[in-house]
Amino acid sequence: MRERILLFIILSLLGVFLFIFQNYVNTVVGFLILCGCMVTYGLYSIAATKYQKRKLKRHPQVINENYKPYVSIMIPAHNEEEVISNTVENILQLDYPSFEIIVIDDRSSDNTANVINELANKYEKVVAYIRDKDVFPGKSAVLNDALKIAKGEAILVFDADATVEPDFLKKLIPNLEPADVGAVQARKIIRNKDDNFLTKCQNNEYTMDTHLQAGRDAVKGAVELRGNGELIKREAIEDIGGWNNYTITDDLDMSTRLHIKGWDVRFCPEACVYEEGIMYIFPLFRQRRRWLEGTIRRYLEYSGEAITSKKMSLRAQLDMTIYIAQFIMPLWFMMEVAFRIIKLLTDKVDPYSLHNVLWSSLIISAAVGLGFFMLIRYSLRRYDNLPRLKALIEAFTTTIYFFILWFPMELFICGKILFCKKDMKWGKTAHGLVKEEKQRIIDEINSRLQVLQSKLQEVLK
């Protein structure tokens, strides 16, 4: 109820602001000021990232070779028989002296539990944890249960489809050593990015997120965990009371609570974790819906604690405030255009006012689109080293992807929070779809060939 009331107040204030300004002031100016603030902060984070890079070049980070905490690697798995063996066998190749792998079967209805038990019998470092069918559902609950048997001083969480290079932990671990650091997030990359338009856009989205996370790290802001490839000190987990069982985005929820408690979260772009991109629009929509709903609910739930926290750094508080504007800006954009259309339909319109309405909407659309376009292009050039022309094309198509996927979804999620009862539907990301789809296509081709063969035989008769 608290989240619903707070969101209603925010939307009401934004609506009143736009209504007043549209009648007495040009709201395009206000919107462009908001965009300008975000661009200014973006340029500041770019400058900070470059300064950090030059500083590390002059004074390389001193690696404490004696800091090698025992790491418990947790891999939750729900109906993951297609991918879990490959993931575990890949992670077993890590070039690190002391770790265990706890693979957790979370009430699977397929053969996942048997596969996990076979892996545990085959490999000494693998521990199988099979949850009962009637236990509390969700990834947070899975991780809390596994923490009870984990031996590690640090907990590394992977998704069931993750793959990494052998030196992954060697790159990640040194970032966790400082006393104030509670967690480190690795860079995420889509493994099958070249499969289709959606997987390409998802990888570009992840590359943009890499740029944003690196910038937040450089300014000592509120870096966020991403669920896959997150390394967390056990001390920090215990300090915040473990994972929140009543959230649909365990990683974002934990990130915010760590910052509120005064823990720093770092980002390590050198350590990469590869995962499977979603090839189809409806599973992608379900995943992004969960991410966006969890993000908005997290901000609504912890806003008071974040503002009043005496342990949270001022930089993290300011950074989090700036990033909340990411979600205000699309709402502002859509409400601005909607109000102008309503005004256009209800007022007596002359050509001049129609001209104003169209130009205002075009200016707003252009500002939002250009901002996303420049951000994505810069990210692709810097982190994926794409040629200029290819980066331009990829940035353009991904900007369209953002407008189509994210903007309408934000309206949907706001409506859900306002008018629907909160639920804990996980909206699980299906893994192994690449293999399944290839098999489906083969089966469909074979089926059609059989039909054609039957028709040909009838004709020949």
N, C-alpha and C positions, 0 to 999 in steps of 0.2 A: 504493500500500500504506500509506503514511503517513496519508493521509486516512482510510482504512478503520479503521486501528488507533485513531486519535484519536477518530473517531466512536463506535467500539465502547466505548472507555473512558468517553466522556461519557454514552452511553446506559446503560452498566452502573452508573455512579455514580448516575445519576438513578433507575434502577430500585431499587438498594439503598437509597437515601435514602427513596424512597416506601414501600418494603416495611417498613423499620424504623419510619418515622413512622406508617404506617397501623396498626401493631400497638401502638405505645407513645405516640404523640402524634397529635393531629388535624392531618393534612396540609393541610386546608383553610386553616388559619391560615397555614402557610408559603406556600401558593399565593397567598393574599390579600396577604401581605407583598410577594411578587414583583410582583403587580399594582400594589400601592401605590407601590413604587419606580418603576415605569414611569410611573404617573400623576403622581407628584411631578416626575419629569424632564420629562414632557410639559408640566406647568404652568410649570416653570422656562423651558422653551423658548418658551412662549407669552409669558411676561413679557419675555423677552429680545427677542423679535420686536417687541413693542409699544414697548419702550424704544428699539430700533434705529430704528423708524419715527419716534418723537418726536424722536430725536436728528437724524435726517436732515431732519426738517421745520424744526428750529431752525437746523441747519447743513447745508444742501444739499451734496451731493457736488460737488466742483469737477472739472469735466470738462476734461481736457487735450485741447484741440482739435488739437494737433499729434501726438497719439498715434493714428496710423492705420496700423498694420502691414499689410503685404500679406498677404492671406488666401487660402489654398488651400482651396477647398470640395470635399470628397471625397464622392462618392455611389456606394457599391457597389450593383451591380444584378445579380441572378441571376433570370432569367426574369421581367423586369419590363416587358415591352413595352406593357402596358396603362396604366402610370402614369408611366413615366420621362420622357416628353416634357412632360407637364403640370408635373412637378416642376422640371425644368430651366428651363422657360420662366418659371415662377413665381420661381425664385431669381435669374434674370437681371434681375428688376425691383428687386433690392436697391439701396437708396440709399446706396451706399458707393463711394468712388473707386477702390480698387485690390483687385481679387480675380480669381481664376480658378476655373473649375469643372472638376474632373477627374471624369468619369463612367467608372466601371470596370465592364466586363462580366466577370462571374465565371463563366465556363464555361456560359453560358446555352444551353439547348436550343431556345429559341424564337427570335423575331426581334429580341431585345434588342440584339445587337451591331450590326445594320444600323441600327436606330433611333438608337443612340448615334453611329455614324459620320455619319449624316445631320445630327444636331444639331451635331456638331463642324464639319461643312462649312458649316452655316448661320450659326453664331454664332462670332465671333472669340474670345470668352472661354471657350468650351467646348473641353476637351481630351478626346479619346476614348482610353481605355486598354483594350485587349482582351487578356485573359489567355489563355494557352494552355490547352488542355483537360486537360493532364496535370500542371498545377502544384498546389501544396499548397492544399487547400480551406479555406474559412472566412473570415469577415469580417476577422479580425485579419491574416491573410496578405494579403488584398486591400489593406488600408490600409497595410501595410508596403511592399508593392510600389509603391503609388501615391506613398508618401512619397519614394521615390527620384527621382521626376520633378517633385515639387511645388516651387514657388518660394517659397511663403509662409513668413513668420515665425510665423504662426499657422495651425493646421489646424482647419477647421470640418467636422464630419461630419454628414451627413444620411442618413436612410433614403430609399429610392427613392420613397416615397409622401408625402414631407414637403412642406408649404407654409407660407410665412411672410409677414409683412407687410413692406413695403419698408424700414421703419426697424429691422428686426430686428438688424442688425449695429451700428447706432448705439447701441442699448440694451445690447448684449452686450459690445462691445469695451472700454468704460471699466473694467469689472470685471476685465479681464485685465492692466491696466497695472502694478499693484504687483509689485515684484521677487519676492516670495515666492509669488505666485499662479501656479499652473501650468495651471489650467483653469477654465472657467466652464460651467455647465449651464443651459440655458433651460428654461422651463416647457413641459411636453407637454400637449396637449389633444386629445381625440378629435373629429375633424371630423364624423363621422356619428353622433354620440351619440344622436340621436333615432330611429335606425332600428329598434332593438328593445331588449329587456330587457338582453341581454348588452352591447351597446355603451353603454347608459346606465350600467351598473354599472362598465364599464371606465373611463368618463370620471370617475365618482365616485371610483374607485380612484386615478386620476391626480390628482384634486383633493386627496385625502388625502395623496398623496405630495408634492404641492406644499407643503402645510402642514408636513409633516415635514422636507422639504428646507430650507424657509425657516427653520424652528426650528434646524436643525443649522448653518445659515449664521450665524444670529444668535449662537449660543453658540460659534462658531469650532470646530465639531465636524467630523466626517468626512463632509462632503457627498459624494454619489456622482454619477458621470456616468451618463447614461441612454441613451447610444448615438445617439439622434436629437437634434440641436441641441446638441452638445457642442463647445466651442471650446477648443483646447489649444495652449499655446506649443510651438513646435518644440523649443526648448531643453529643456523638461520631458520631451517625448517621447524625445529623444535621451538624456537623463540616466537614464531608466529602461530604455533599450534597446529602445524601440519597443513595439508591441503584442505580447501573448503569443499565439503561434500555437496553443498547446495548451490554450486555454480556450474554453468555449462561450458565455461572456458577456464579451466584450472590454471593455465599458464598466466593469463592476464590478471586473474584474481590474485594469484600469488605474487606477481610482480608488484602490484599496488600495495599489498600488505607488507611486503619487504621494505619498500620505500617509506611507508608510514612509520615503520619501526626503526628507520634510520640505516638500513642496510643499503649498500651500493650494489647496483646490478651493472655488469660490464658486458660489452659486445666484442666478440672476436671474429672478424671477417676472414681471418686466415684459416680457421678451422671450419670445414664445410661438411654439412650433412645433406645427403641426396635422398629425395623422396619421390614418390610417384604422383604425377599430376593427374587431375581428373579429366577424363576425355569427353564427358557428356554434360549438357547444360543442367539437367535436373539434380544430379548428385552434387554438382558444383554449387548450385543455388542453395541446396540444403546445408552444405558446409559453410558457405559464406554467411548464410542467415544466422547460423549458430555463432559464428565469430562476431558478427556485428551486434547481435543481441547481447552476447556476453560482454562486449566492449562497452556498450551504452549502459547496461545494468551495472557494470563495475564502477563506472564514473558516478552514476546516480547514488549507488550504495555507499561509496567511500569518500564522496566529495567533502562531507563535513569533517571526517577524520583527517583527510589530507590537508585541509585548510588549517586545522587547529593543532596538528601534530608538531610537537617540539623537537622530535628526533629527525623528521624529514628535512632534508636540506632545502634551502631557499631556491637553489637552482633547479632541483627536482620539482618543487612546487610550481615554479614559473613555467618550466618545460611542459609539465602535465597540463597546465592551464592553456598554453599555446596549442597543444595537440587536441584539446577539446574543441577548438575552433574548427578542426577538420570535420566534425560532425555538425557544428552549427552552420558552417558555410553551405553544405548541400541543402539543408532545411531552409536557410535564408533564400538561396537561389530559387528553389521550387515554390516557396510561399510568395516570393516577389513576383514571379511570372504568373502564378495562379491569381493573385490579387489584381494584377494588371489586366488579365483576361476577363475576370469578373467585371472589373470597371469598364472594360471595353464593351461588354455585352449588356450591361445595365444602364450605362450613361448614354446620353445623346451624343453620338460621336461625329466629329467633323474630321476632314482629312488630316488636319494638323495634329489633333490628339492621337489619331491612329498612327501617324508618323512617329510621335513621341513614344507610344507604347512599344512599337516594333523596334525602334532604335534602342530603347532601354533594355529590352529583353535580349537583343543582339549583343549589346555591350557586356551585359552580365554573363551571357553564355560564352562569349569570346574570352573574357577574363578568366573564367573557371577553366575552360578548355586549354587556354594557353598555359596556365599555371601547371596543370597536370602534364601537358605535353613537354614543357621545358624540364620539369622534374624527372620524368621518365627518360627523356633523351640524355640528360646529364648522367643519370645512373647507369644507363646502358653503355655509354662511352667510357665511364670511369671504371666500372666493375666487371663488365662483360667484354670490354675492349672491342665493341662493334665499330665497323667503318662508319663514316659520317652519314652516307646515304642510307645504309641499312638501319642505323640508329634512328634516323628521321622517320622512315617507314614504320618501324616497330613502335616508336613512340606514338605515332598517329593512330595506328590500329588499336594500341592498348588504351589510349585515351577514350576512344569510342567504346571499348570494352568496359571501362570504368563507368562511363555515363549510363550505359545500358544495364549493367549489373548492380552497381553500388547505389546510385541515386534513388531509383524506385524502391530498392530494398530498404533504404533508410526510412522512407515513409511507411512501408509495411511494418517494420519493426517498431516504430513509434506508435503506430496504431495498435499493434499487438500488446505492447506494454500498457497502453492507456485503457484498452477495452477488454483484454483477455486475462484470464487467470494465469499466473506464473506456473510454468511446467518445467520438468526436468528432462524433456525429450532431448536425447543426446545428438540425434542427427548424425550418426556415425559415418565417417568417411570410409567408403568401400575401397579396399586395396586389391590388387591383382586384377583390376578391370582390363588392363591392357591384354593380358593373356586371355581373359574371358571373352573380350570383344573379338579378338582374332579368331577364336574358336567359333563364336557365334556367326561371324561372317563366313567362315569356311562351311559351317553347317547349312547356312542359308544358301550359299552357292551350290552346294551338293543337292540341297532340296530342289532348287530351281532346275538344276541339270536333270534330275530325275523326272520332274514334270515335263520338261522339254523332250526328254527321251521317250516318255510315254506317249506324248502327242505325236512325235515323229513316227513311232511304231504304228499308231492308229492311222496316220496318213498313208504309210507304206502298205498297210493292209487294204 
